[in-house]
Amino acid sequence: MSFETVRAITDNMRAALESLGLRFAVGAVEKDNATAASMLPAGRISYEGESFEPTHGERPGYSEAEFGITVEIRAGDPAEAVTEEQRWAHAVRGSITVDALNAGGLAATKRVSRVRVPKASVANNKESVSLSVRALVRYRVD
């Protein structure tokens, strides 16, 4: 059941990010390859692992899945780039809520109980800006 839950969380996260206008490539994308300008803003979600809580007695168990979200945007003017970086950091954080991740196949069970976004960082190159967001999603395991 945990695999299906994490897969549904990933699908819901992608849908929430697509609603912001991010484009996701079909198929595998190498992290070091440049993204075509026509694909920007581009998104990538990576599964970074999980931590598992022990269960005691009749209390339900919980796990916390870690995701890396990368948003690639055009570099443009440095002053405008800073504003875009900030806008995207807050848009991503605002879109991956408990309600957004409990959509679709998780709507009836409401397995996601907490979403934390502890960090967003930026890397610049000549053609684009890469925003990396770390997201921690706590969900109930039955």
CORKA-V602533 format. One record per helix or strand of 2 or more residues. SS is the DSSP state (hx for helix, st for strand). FROM is the first residue (numbers start at 1). TO is the last residue. If there is no record, write none. Layout:
BEGIN
{{SS;FROM;TO} {SS;FROM;TO}}
END
This chain:
BEGIN
{{hx;2;18} {hx;37;39} {st;42;52} {st;61;74} {hx;78;95} {hx;98;101} {hx;104;106} {st;112;124} {st;128;141}}
END
